[in-house]
Amino acid sequence: MDYRNSATPFGLLGEHLGHSASPEIHAAFGNPDYALFEVAPDAIEDFLNMPYLRGLNVTIPYKQTVMAYCRTFSPLAEAIGSVNTMIREKDGSWTGYNTDAYGLRYMMQRGGLSFAGQDVLVLGNGGVSKTIQAVAKLDGAASVSVASRSGALNYDNLVQSVPDTTLIVNATPVGMYPKSGESLVDLREFPKLSGVAEVIYNPCRTALLQQAQQLGLSYAVGFPMLVAQAKQAEELFFDREISAEKMAEVGARLQRDCENIVLIGMPGSGKTTIGQRLAEMTGRTLMDTDAEIVRTYKMEIPQIFSQHGEAVFREMEHAVLAKAAQTRGIILVTGGGAVTTAANESPLRENGRIYEIARPLGRLARDGRPLSMQNDLSELAARRAPLYEKFRDLKIENTASVDMAAEAVWRDFCAYTRHQWTESEPAGDA
């Protein structure tokens, strides 16, 4: 938003904010007058002098820049040397606060992590890194090391320099949408590592977090930090208290709205029909990767198989699937053989919970499905069974009705997102 044509009193100050979820989060806390202010570095002073502004959140690259325009600071912001929240006082001056520290501690708590006694490695040395370093020391870390691309401790010498790292926190944008799938480190190279924390929230699960999960490490996702720091900022904006219960309610709802429901399963298992029913129930957009392949490549799937073969089809499928998976808050239905391409798993997990739709072999539809028509279904199912098991988060039996299967998916999905913010257990297999 052009700040010169705005009178919105609250908002987020940054340089590039196209994918920020902050307006939605602040609206959920009862503040609809919140905008995104993309401001060039040479216009910061002009922007901060706008008389209509009452409160701001600040993101990269300005968390330290704005300190020059604050007359006073909270003790924590001053100690950290980084400001992410600004309040305009009655005399027109700005006071700088750091609510990232509150968000960081909440995020760590939700992931079952603590800085106490840990040998911490922070990836990145920007504004949020300063907060992480300060909080880690305040909370009793045994040691804190900071890596950057060009510093003495860099991403090429980490393993040799800090081999005893027990906790890694990523404070860089590496792995963030639209360049998801990237990671600065291989967690397997740190033998004493027990936990990983990630400040990125889009995608929900970066490549770094997915590896932590695969290795059985404790890990903390970034979205709770974003919500918690916004909650404390709102308290400062309006001098009011927001309960922990309200924060959990807001967080669970927003997480549910931005995560995908992904359906996998054998051809003819009912994925598309169940996906259509889920779309009707929830108002979500349905995206079917087979239909997207046909639309993108202007060929029907049996035609692709007959003219180009399965290998070419799988390449097409991966390209379409990886792009589709970056969309958030949708119902994503995959082809039956999507699990045969190992590279499909990571993009599906970035923003999605994956459900295998299972149906008895004798009830699987075969028309228009090249591999189902050309192969013995029992053999095909046996080959794919371990792949479905590897990909899925939950198996849903489609043996009664479409409505029952769709409701089982939605019930688990809602329980799963609530669980990320409460102590209740998610639903089991349905």
C-alpha positions as CSV (number, residue, x, y, z in Angstrom):
1,M,0.0,0.0,0.0
2,D,1.3,3.5,-0.9
3,Y,1.5,5.2,2.6
4,R,1.0,8.6,1.0
5,N,-2.5,7.6,0.0
6,S,-3.4,5.8,3.2
7,A,-4.8,6.8,6.5
8,T,-4.7,3.3,8.1
9,P,-3.3,3.8,11.6
10,F,-1.7,0.4,12.1
11,G,0.3,-1.9,9.8
12,L,3.5,-3.8,8.9
13,L,6.5,-1.8,7.7
14,G,8.9,-3.6,5.4
15,E,10.4,-3.5,1.9
16,H,8.8,-6.6,0.2
17,L,5.5,-7.8,1.8
18,G,3.6,-9.5,-0.9
19,H,2.9,-12.7,1.0
20,S,2.5,-11.5,4.5
21,A,-0.3,-12.9,6.7
22,S,-0.2,-10.1,9.2
23,P,-3.4,-8.2,8.2
24,E,-5.4,-11.4,8.6
25,I,-3.8,-12.2,12.0
26,H,-4.4,-8.7,13.3
27,A,-8.0,-8.7,12.0
28,A,-8.6,-12.0,13.9
29,F,-7.5,-10.2,17.1
30,G,-10.1,-7.5,16.4
31,N,-8.0,-4.9,14.5
32,P,-9.3,-4.5,10.9
33,D,-7.4,-1.2,10.5
34,Y,-4.1,-2.8,9.6
35,A,-2.2,-2.5,6.3
36,L,1.0,-3.6,4.6
37,F,3.4,-0.6,4.1
38,E,6.1,-1.4,1.5
39,V,8.5,1.5,1.9
40,A,11.9,2.1,0.2
41,P,14.9,2.6,2.4
42,D,15.3,6.2,1.5
43,A,11.7,7.0,2.4
44,I,11.6,5.6,6.0
45,E,11.9,9.0,7.7
46,D,9.1,10.4,5.5
47,F,6.9,7.4,6.3
48,L,7.4,7.5,10.0
49,N,6.4,11.2,10.1
50,M,3.0,10.4,8.7
51,P,0.6,11.8,11.4
52,Y,-2.1,9.2,11.0
53,L,0.2,6.3,12.1
54,R,-0.5,5.0,15.7
55,G,1.3,1.6,15.8
56,L,3.5,-0.4,13.5
57,N,5.1,-3.9,13.3
58,V,8.5,-3.9,11.6
59,T,10.0,-6.7,9.5
60,I,13.2,-7.2,7.5
61,P,15.2,-5.2,6.6
62,Y,14.2,-2.4,9.0
63,K,14.2,-3.9,12.5
64,Q,17.4,-2.0,13.3
65,T,17.0,0.9,11.0
66,V,13.9,2.2,12.8
67,M,15.8,2.4,16.1
68,A,17.2,5.7,15.0
69,Y,13.7,7.1,14.9
70,C,12.6,5.9,18.4
71,R,13.0,8.3,21.3
72,T,12.6,5.6,23.9
73,F,12.7,1.8,24.0
74,S,11.4,-1.0,26.2
75,P,14.2,-2.5,28.2
76,L,14.1,-5.8,26.2
77,A,14.2,-4.0,22.8
78,E,17.2,-1.9,24.0
79,A,19.0,-5.0,25.3
80,I,18.4,-6.9,22.1
81,G,19.2,-4.0,19.8
82,S,16.2,-4.8,17.5
83,V,12.7,-3.3,17.2
84,N,9.7,-5.0,15.6
85,T,6.9,-3.0,17.2
86,M,6.6,0.8,17.4
87,I,4.0,2.8,19.4
88,R,3.4,6.5,18.7
89,E,3.2,8.4,22.0
90,K,0.9,11.4,22.6
91,D,3.7,13.8,21.9
92,G,4.2,12.2,18.5
93,S,7.4,10.4,19.3
94,W,8.0,6.7,18.8
95,T,8.7,4.0,21.4
96,G,10.3,0.8,20.2
97,Y,9.4,-2.7,21.5
98,N,10.5,-6.2,20.7
99,T,7.5,-8.6,20.6
100,D,9.5,-11.2,18.6
101,A,11.1,-12.4,21.9
102,Y,7.6,-13.3,23.2
103,G,6.7,-14.9,19.9
104,L,10.0,-16.9,19.9
105,R,9.5,-18.2,23.4
106,Y,5.9,-19.2,22.6
107,M,7.1,-21.0,19.4
108,M,9.8,-22.9,21.3
109,Q,7.3,-23.9,23.9
110,R,4.8,-25.2,21.3
111,G,7.6,-27.3,19.8
112,G,8.7,-28.7,23.2
113,L,12.0,-26.9,22.9
114,S,14.1,-24.8,25.4
115,F,17.3,-22.9,25.1
116,A,18.4,-23.8,28.7
117,G,21.6,-25.7,28.6
118,Q,21.8,-26.0,24.8
119,D,24.6,-25.4,22.5
120,V,22.7,-23.2,20.1
121,L,23.6,-22.5,16.4
122,V,21.7,-19.6,14.9
123,L,21.7,-19.5,11.1
124,G,21.7,-15.8,9.9
125,N,22.8,-12.5,11.6
126,G,19.9,-10.1,10.8
127,G,17.4,-8.5,13.1
128,V,15.5,-11.6,14.1
129,S,18.8,-13.3,14.7
130,K,19.7,-10.7,17.3
131,T,16.5,-11.5,19.1
132,I,17.2,-15.2,19.0
133,Q,20.7,-14.7,20.3
134,A,19.6,-12.5,23.2
135,V,16.7,-14.7,24.3
136,A,18.9,-17.8,24.1
137,K,21.4,-16.2,26.4
138,L,18.7,-14.9,28.8
139,D,17.1,-18.3,28.9
140,G,20.3,-20.1,29.9
141,A,21.9,-21.4,26.7
142,A,25.3,-23.0,27.3
143,S,26.7,-21.4,24.1
144,V,25.4,-19.4,21.2
145,S,27.1,-19.5,17.8
146,V,26.0,-17.4,14.8
147,A,26.6,-18.4,11.2
148,S,26.4,-16.2,8.1
149,R,27.4,-16.5,4.4
150,S,30.6,-14.5,4.7
151,G,31.4,-14.5,8.5
152,A,34.2,-16.4,10.2
153,L,31.6,-19.0,11.0
154,N,29.9,-19.7,7.7
155,Y,27.8,-22.4,6.1
156,D,30.9,-24.1,4.7
157,N,32.7,-24.7,8.0
158,L,29.8,-25.3,10.4
159,V,30.4,-29.0,10.9
160,Q,34.1,-28.5,11.7
161,S,33.5,-25.4,13.8
162,V,30.5,-26.3,16.0
163,P,30.2,-30.1,15.9
164,D,28.6,-30.3,19.3
165,T,25.5,-28.2,18.4
166,T,22.4,-29.4,20.1
167,L,19.9,-26.9,18.9
168,I,19.7,-25.1,15.5
169,V,17.5,-22.1,14.8
170,N,17.1,-20.8,11.2
171,A,16.8,-17.0,11.1
172,T,17.4,-16.7,7.4
173,P,14.8,-16.6,4.5
174,V,16.4,-19.8,3.0
175,G,13.5,-22.3,2.5
176,M,10.8,-19.6,2.3
177,Y,8.2,-19.4,-0.5
178,P,8.7,-19.1,-3.4
179,K,12.1,-20.7,-3.1
180,S,10.9,-23.5,-0.8
181,G,12.7,-26.8,-0.7
182,E,16.1,-25.3,0.1
183,S,18.1,-25.8,3.3
184,L,21.4,-24.4,4.5
185,V,22.4,-27.4,6.5
186,D,22.2,-31.2,6.6
187,L,21.0,-32.1,10.1
188,R,22.6,-35.5,9.8
189,E,26.0,-33.9,10.2
190,F,25.4,-32.8,13.8
191,P,25.5,-36.0,15.9
192,K,24.4,-34.3,19.2
193,L,21.5,-32.4,17.6
194,S,18.2,-32.8,19.5
195,G,16.1,-29.9,18.3
196,V,15.4,-27.5,15.4
197,A,13.4,-24.2,15.3
198,E,12.3,-22.3,12.2
199,V,11.1,-18.7,12.0
200,I,9.8,-19.1,8.4
201,Y,6.0,-19.7,8.3
202,N,5.4,-19.9,4.6
203,P,5.6,-22.8,3.8
204,C,4.4,-24.3,7.0
205,R,7.0,-27.0,7.0
206,T,10.3,-26.1,5.3
207,A,12.8,-28.6,4.0
208,L,14.8,-28.1,7.3
209,L,11.8,-29.0,9.4
210,Q,10.9,-31.9,7.2
211,Q,14.3,-33.4,7.7
212,A,14.1,-32.8,11.5
213,Q,10.8,-34.7,11.5
214,Q,12.3,-37.6,9.5
215,L,15.2,-37.8,11.9
216,G,12.9,-37.9,14.9
217,L,14.1,-34.6,16.3
218,S,12.0,-32.1,18.3
219,Y,11.1,-29.2,16.1
220,A,9.3,-25.8,16.3
221,V,7.4,-24.4,13.3
222,G,7.4,-20.6,12.6
223,F,3.7,-19.8,12.5
224,P,3.1,-19.7,16.3
225,M,5.9,-17.1,16.6
226,L,4.1,-14.9,14.0
227,V,0.8,-15.1,15.8
228,A,2.2,-14.7,19.3
229,Q,4.3,-11.6,18.5
230,A,1.2,-10.1,16.8
231,K,-0.9,-10.8,19.9
232,Q,1.6,-8.9,22.1
233,A,1.8,-6.1,19.5
234,E,-2.0,-5.8,19.6
235,E,-1.9,-5.5,23.4
236,L,0.6,-2.6,23.0
237,F,-1.5,-1.0,20.3
238,F,-4.7,-0.8,22.3
239,D,-3.4,-1.2,25.9
240,R,-5.5,-4.3,26.5
241,E,-4.9,-8.0,27.4
242,I,-5.6,-10.9,25.0
243,S,-5.9,-14.2,26.7
244,A,-3.8,-17.3,25.9
245,E,-7.0,-19.1,25.0
246,K,-7.9,-16.4,22.4
247,M,-4.4,-16.6,20.9
248,A,-4.7,-20.4,20.6
249,E,-8.2,-20.1,19.0
250,V,-6.9,-17.5,16.5
251,G,-3.8,-19.5,15.7
252,A,-5.6,-22.8,15.2
253,R,-8.2,-21.2,12.9
254,L,-5.7,-19.4,10.8
255,Q,-3.5,-22.5,10.5
256,R,-6.4,-24.6,9.5
257,D,-7.4,-22.0,6.8
258,C,-3.9,-21.9,5.3
259,E,-3.0,-25.6,5.3
260,N,-4.0,-28.0,2.5
261,I,-5.9,-31.2,2.6
262,V,-4.0,-33.6,0.3
263,L,-5.6,-36.8,-0.9
264,I,-3.5,-39.8,-2.2
265,G,-4.5,-43.4,-2.9
266,M,-5.0,-46.0,-5.5
267,P,-6.7,-45.1,-8.9
268,G,-10.4,-45.4,-8.5
269,S,-10.3,-45.2,-4.7
270,G,-12.7,-42.2,-4.7
271,K,-10.2,-39.4,-4.1
272,T,-11.8,-37.0,-6.5
273,T,-15.4,-37.7,-5.3
274,I,-14.3,-37.2,-1.7
275,G,-12.4,-34.1,-2.6
276,Q,-15.5,-32.7,-4.3
277,R,-17.5,-33.4,-1.2
278,L,-14.9,-31.8,1.0
279,A,-14.9,-28.7,-1.2
280,E,-18.7,-28.4,-0.9
281,M,-18.4,-28.9,2.9
282,T,-15.7,-26.4,3.5
283,G,-15.9,-23.8,0.7
284,R,-12.3,-24.6,-0.3
285,T,-11.0,-24.7,-3.8
286,L,-10.5,-28.2,-5.3
287,M,-7.4,-28.8,-7.3
288,D,-7.0,-32.1,-9.1
289,T,-3.5,-32.7,-10.4
290,D,-4.7,-35.1,-13.2
291,A,-7.1,-32.4,-14.4
292,E,-4.3,-29.8,-14.1
293,I,-2.0,-31.9,-16.2
294,V,-4.7,-32.2,-19.0
295,R,-5.3,-28.4,-18.8
296,T,-1.6,-27.5,-18.8
297,Y,-0.3,-29.9,-21.5
298,K,-3.5,-30.0,-23.6
299,M,-3.5,-33.8,-23.7
300,E,-5.7,-36.4,-22.1
301,I,-3.7,-38.7,-19.7
302,P,-4.2,-42.0,-21.7
303,Q,-2.9,-40.0,-24.7
304,I,0.2,-38.9,-22.8
305,F,0.9,-42.5,-21.7
306,S,0.5,-43.9,-25.2
307,Q,2.5,-41.2,-27.0
308,H,5.2,-40.4,-24.5
309,G,5.3,-43.1,-21.9
310,E,5.0,-43.1,-18.1
311,A,8.4,-41.5,-17.4
312,V,7.4,-38.3,-19.3
313,F,4.0,-38.3,-17.6
314,R,5.6,-38.5,-14.1
315,E,7.8,-35.5,-15.0
316,M,4.7,-33.5,-16.0
317,E,2.9,-34.7,-12.9
318,H,5.8,-33.5,-10.6
319,A,5.9,-30.1,-12.2
320,V,2.1,-29.6,-11.8
321,L,2.0,-31.0,-8.3
322,A,4.9,-28.9,-7.0
323,K,3.3,-25.8,-8.3
324,A,-0.1,-26.7,-7.0
325,A,1.2,-27.6,-3.5
326,Q,2.5,-24.0,-3.0
327,T,-1.2,-22.8,-3.0
328,R,-2.5,-22.7,0.5
329,G,-5.9,-23.6,2.0
330,I,-7.1,-26.0,-0.8
331,I,-8.2,-29.5,-1.3
332,L,-5.4,-31.1,-3.4
333,V,-6.2,-34.5,-5.1
334,T,-3.3,-36.4,-6.6
335,G,-3.1,-39.1,-9.2
336,G,-2.8,-42.7,-8.0
337,G,0.8,-43.0,-8.9
338,A,2.0,-39.7,-7.5
339,V,3.7,-41.6,-4.7
340,T,6.0,-43.4,-7.1
341,T,8.0,-40.1,-7.5
342,A,9.9,-39.7,-4.3
343,A,10.4,-36.0,-5.0
344,N,6.6,-35.4,-4.7
345,E,6.5,-36.0,-1.0
346,S,8.3,-32.8,0.2
347,P,6.2,-30.3,-1.7
348,L,3.0,-32.0,-0.6
349,R,4.1,-31.8,3.0
350,E,5.2,-28.2,2.9
351,N,1.6,-26.9,3.3
352,G,-0.4,-30.0,3.6
353,R,-1.7,-32.9,5.7
354,I,-1.8,-36.0,3.6
355,Y,-4.6,-38.6,3.7
356,E,-4.6,-41.9,1.9
357,I,-8.0,-42.9,0.7
358,A,-8.3,-46.7,0.8
359,R,-10.9,-48.9,-0.8
360,P,-11.1,-52.7,-1.3
361,L,-9.5,-53.7,-4.6
362,G,-12.7,-55.2,-6.0
363,R,-14.4,-51.8,-5.7
364,L,-11.7,-49.7,-7.5
365,A,-12.8,-48.0,-10.7
366,R,-10.5,-48.8,-13.7
367,D,-12.0,-47.0,-16.7
368,G,-9.7,-44.3,-18.2
369,R,-6.8,-45.3,-15.9
370,P,-4.0,-46.7,-18.0
371,L,-2.0,-48.4,-15.3
372,S,-5.0,-49.9,-13.7
373,M,-6.1,-51.3,-17.0
374,Q,-2.7,-52.7,-18.0
375,N,-1.7,-54.2,-14.6
376,D,-2.9,-56.7,-12.1
377,L,-4.5,-54.5,-9.5
378,S,-3.3,-56.7,-6.6
379,E,0.3,-56.5,-7.8
380,L,0.0,-52.7,-8.4
381,A,-1.5,-52.2,-4.9
382,A,1.2,-54.4,-3.3
383,R,4.0,-52.3,-4.9
384,R,2.4,-49.0,-3.9
385,A,1.3,-49.9,-0.4
386,P,4.6,-49.0,1.3
387,L,4.7,-45.8,-0.7
388,Y,1.3,-44.7,0.4
389,E,2.2,-45.5,4.0
390,K,5.4,-43.4,3.7
391,F,3.6,-40.4,2.3
392,R,0.4,-40.4,4.4
393,D,-0.3,-38.8,7.7
394,L,-3.5,-40.7,8.1
395,K,-5.4,-43.5,6.3
396,I,-9.1,-43.1,5.7
397,E,-11.2,-46.0,4.7
398,N,-13.7,-45.3,1.9
399,T,-16.0,-48.3,2.5
400,A,-19.3,-46.8,3.5
401,S,-20.3,-43.5,1.9
402,V,-18.6,-40.5,0.4
403,D,-20.0,-38.3,3.1
404,M,-18.6,-40.5,5.9
405,A,-15.2,-40.5,4.3
406,A,-15.2,-36.7,3.7
407,E,-16.4,-36.1,7.2
408,A,-13.6,-38.3,8.7
409,V,-11.0,-36.3,6.8
410,W,-12.4,-33.0,7.9
411,R,-12.8,-34.1,11.5
412,D,-9.2,-35.2,11.7
413,F,-7.9,-32.1,9.9
414,C,-9.7,-29.8,12.4
415,A,-8.4,-31.8,15.4
416,Y,-4.9,-31.8,14.0
417,T,-4.8,-28.0,13.6
418,R,-6.3,-27.5,17.1
419,H,-3.6,-29.9,18.5
420,Q,-0.9,-27.6,17.3
421,W,-2.1,-24.9,19.7
422,T,-3.6,-27.0,22.6
423,E,-2.7,-30.1,24.6
424,S,-5.6,-32.2,23.2
425,E,-4.8,-35.2,21.0
426,P,-5.7,-35.3,17.3
427,A,-8.1,-37.8,16.0
428,G,-6.9,-41.3,15.2
429,D,-7.4,-43.5,12.1
430,A,-10.9,-43.3,10.7
